[in-house]
Amino acid sequence: MLHYYVLFQNHTESMAMYQALKKEGLNVRISPTPRELSVCCGVSLLVLGEDVERIRQIADDNQLSYISIESLNNTFDNTRHRYG
């Protein structure tokens, strides 16, 4: 299944984005960053593909930093791909 991850340079950027997206009512999960996508920061946000453009707009409107939003066809493991 195709999953979408927002990638960051650091934990602080990921938490700022997480809070902004939750405030907007989006479905977002804190997740370990898949090594296939990046080794920069161990934390990414797992989001819905249908929300990607809205996430970009929210990030731009709130001057939130992120590296990229990437998709990965992987198996979701509810015990691994979720912190909170």
Secondary structure, 3 states (H helix, E strand, C coil): CEEEEEECCCHHHHHHHHHHHHHCCCCEEEEECCCCCCCCCCEEEEECHHHHHHHHHHHHHCCCCCCEEEEEECCCCCCCCCCC
